[in-house]
Amino acid sequence: MPPHRRLTPPSGYYQQHSPRVGYRSDDNGSASSASSTSGSQHANMSATNNAREVPVRLVRNRSIDDFNDQMVHMLDEIERRVEQLRETAGMLEAEKESIVDMLSNFNLNSELMRLGAGDREDINATANRLMARTRAVEVLVGTPRNSEQQNALQQVNTLIEGMINKMSDDLGNTKEQCRRFLNACSPEETGPIDQRFQAQVIECTADDQKKIRRKLAQIITQIERAERTCMPQCNQ
């Protein structure tokens, strides 16, 4: 068997086939590739940031508009509830006035005179107790007014008070004058009116005009009750 021979590469083989050149080439290529990748990522990030600016601004504007619509809707709902509250309170106020009016004219019923003294005392005591309980209920619906409206309301109240003061002297004329006042502030005129009273009522607020009409109607009802009570006594 022939002896083993060691193969020796020719001179300069390692220099020609040295991997160092490949390493440098790889390093340069990697650096170039990393630089290219970094630039691409930076460009992508810039493009992404620029692309995000417009949607964020649009979402912000849309959110403000939605919030404004929500606030307007909420205020509209509150206004509806406020008007409903004022209407309900006004009905309670009118109910209180009606009860007070009924109790105030309770003693004018001529049929009570047919009862015995003891029964009349019990009825009067009950009526007085109910009157006290009714007056203890405080219902007040305030009305915003300017100076002209406040002055007009004062003038109207003065005219009504002057008419009431004449009620004991002449029920018939007082009733006719009250009807003229009521016609002057009614939406539809049903008879003669008082021009001076109408000039003042027109300057009042709509809420005050409603209260004035209700008050005049109650006065006419009181006068008619008084007339029915006095007629049997006058005929005697």
C-alpha atoms as one frame of an Amber mdcrd trajectory, in Angstrom:
protein
   0.000   0.000   0.000   1.544   3.317  -1.051   2.306   5.781   1.725  -0.168
   8.632   2.502   0.764  11.911   0.838  -0.290  15.277   2.280  -1.808  17.599
  -0.305  -0.523  21.128   0.014  -2.332  23.969  -1.752  -0.336  26.014  -4.133
   1.318  29.231  -3.118  -1.075  32.208  -2.844  -4.154  30.085  -2.556  -5.299
  31.513   0.805  -4.801  35.072  -0.396  -6.880  34.542  -3.499  -9.551  32.617
  -1.704  -9.478  34.594   1.550 -13.003  35.134   3.000 -11.991  38.571   4.312
 -12.985  40.258   1.088 -16.318  38.577   1.333 -16.698  39.796   4.891 -15.993
  43.377   3.855 -18.362  43.048   0.990 -20.996  41.679   3.300 -20.403  44.472
   5.817 -20.724  47.157   3.163 -23.761  45.516   1.715 -25.325  45.156   5.117
 -24.653  48.810   5.934 -26.086  49.892   2.630 -29.082  47.655   3.133 -29.601
  48.910   6.718 -29.317  52.504   5.545 -31.841  51.856   2.832 -34.155  50.093
   5.283 -33.830  52.922   7.832 -34.662  55.515   5.208 -37.607  53.512   4.047
 -38.903  53.163   7.606 -38.442  56.891   8.261 -40.317  57.710   5.055 -43.076
  55.305   6.022 -43.353  56.833   9.508 -43.492  60.336   8.057 -46.135  59.276
   5.597 -48.081  57.585   8.381 -47.933  60.689  10.598 -49.013  62.907   7.729
 -51.828  60.523   6.913 -53.057  60.563  10.533 -53.281  64.350  10.919 -56.352
  64.839   8.732 -58.548  62.064  10.266 -57.780  63.244  13.810 -58.797  66.791
  12.931 -61.968  65.591  11.239 -62.908  63.430  14.213 -62.369  66.385  16.538
 -64.646  68.670  14.493 -67.309  66.011  14.247 -67.143  65.443  18.000 -67.650
  69.169  18.689 -70.644  69.268  16.360 -72.153  66.229  18.055 -71.625  67.806
  21.475 -73.277  71.035  20.326 -76.293  69.126  18.976 -76.508  67.203  22.231
 -76.514  70.409  24.291 -79.157  72.032  22.079 -81.361  68.942  22.339 -80.932
  68.895  26.112 -81.894  72.575  26.438 -84.963  72.032  24.256 -86.040  69.172
  26.500 -85.471  71.265  29.634 -87.493  74.132  28.148 -90.369  71.741  27.460
 -90.275  70.512  31.048 -90.111  74.080  32.402 -93.219  75.070  30.433 -94.980
  71.940  31.651 -93.970  72.767  35.227 -95.279  76.331  34.935 -98.526  75.089
  33.420 -99.019  72.569  36.222 -98.211  75.177  38.874-100.642  77.584  37.223
-103.385  74.962  37.387-102.654  74.422  41.079-102.773  78.170  41.648-106.134
  78.401  39.886-107.443  75.461  41.921-106.437  77.169  45.153-108.199  80.377
  44.110-111.313  78.404  43.217-111.395  76.653  46.614-110.851  79.941  48.467
-113.641  81.530  46.447-116.042  78.694  47.270-115.250  78.855  50.979-115.450
  82.652  51.026-118.976  82.570  49.603-120.037  79.619  51.712-121.973  81.726
  54.186-123.917  83.388  51.374-125.936  80.239  50.804-129.418  81.041  52.030
-130.175  77.357  52.615-127.898  77.403  55.672-130.412  79.525  57.483-132.800
  76.604  57.457-130.458  74.542  59.611-130.301  74.618  63.343-127.822  76.775
  65.228-125.703  73.799  66.258-125.463  72.455  62.727-124.560  75.875  61.341
-121.767  76.218  63.894-120.320  72.838  62.952-120.475  73.670  59.247-118.881
  77.084  59.746-116.127  75.578  61.916-115.360  73.020  59.225-115.360  75.714
  56.529-112.980  77.871  58.550-110.650  74.931  59.112-110.582  74.138  55.392
-109.946  77.793  54.595-106.951  77.864  56.918-105.519  74.690  55.401-106.075
  75.987  51.884-104.378  79.321  52.551-101.436  77.450  54.074-100.703  76.009
  50.631 -98.395  78.442  48.851 -98.380  78.248  45.072 -96.644  81.058  43.226
 -95.773  81.248  39.540 -93.589  84.283  38.953 -93.635  86.096  35.617 -90.603
  87.995  34.273 -91.625  91.570  33.421 -89.926  94.713  32.221 -90.708  98.140
  33.662 -93.498  98.878  31.153 -95.217  95.557  31.805 -94.921  95.998  35.570
 -96.437  99.474  35.396 -99.278  98.262  33.169-100.096  95.448  35.600-100.233
  97.901  38.489-102.648 100.108  36.543-104.872  97.121  35.769-104.942  96.025
  39.418-105.825  99.593  40.466-108.797  99.657  38.087-110.013  96.263  39.301
-109.700  97.250  42.964-111.658 100.457  42.311-114.416  98.412  40.705-114.534
  95.966  43.642-114.836  98.811  46.128-118.061  99.872  44.393-119.542  96.382
  44.553-121.330  96.948  47.875-122.995 100.104  46.535-124.359  98.794  43.239
-124.006  95.164  42.208-125.661  95.735  38.829-123.281  98.471  37.629-120.286
  96.659  39.067-121.241  93.531  37.162-121.579  95.456  33.888-118.259  97.192
  34.398-116.593  93.859  35.166-118.006  92.442  31.941-116.554  95.355  29.976
-113.177  94.686  31.605-113.433  90.992  30.739-114.396  91.732  27.137-111.452
  94.111  26.841-108.926  91.356  27.624-110.676  88.444  25.910-109.392  87.108
  22.576-112.889  87.505  21.121-114.946  90.537  22.039-118.492  89.539  22.981
-119.796  92.974  23.959-118.828  96.493  24.933-115.311  97.033  26.230-113.526
  99.525  28.442-110.989 101.337  26.249-108.799 102.553  29.094-108.666  99.086
  30.655-107.850  97.480  27.294-104.986  99.918  26.690-103.336  98.773  29.920
-104.033  95.053  29.463-102.384  95.020  26.045 -99.109  96.110  27.676 -99.195
  93.179  30.137 -97.526  89.831  29.569 -99.482  86.877  28.200 -99.389  85.123
  31.587-100.707  88.218  33.352-103.510  88.557  30.827-104.620  84.989  31.563
-104.619  85.674  35.299-106.573  88.914  34.798-109.244  87.131  32.769-109.526
  84.415  35.415-109.802  86.981  38.198-112.523  88.961  36.395-114.490  85.773
  35.706-114.352  84.906  39.409-115.596  88.386  40.345-118.582  88.001  38.019
-119.345  84.615  39.589-119.234  86.190  43.056-121.581  88.961  41.990-124.057
  86.478  40.506-124.010  84.452  43.731-124.598  87.591  45.727-127.513  88.529
  43.449-129.129  85.110  43.929-128.720  85.457  47.676-130.139  88.974  47.825
-133.088  88.385  45.521-135.144  86.243  47.974-134.493  88.773  50.747-135.454
  91.689  48.504-138.676  89.983  47.431-139.635  89.555  51.055
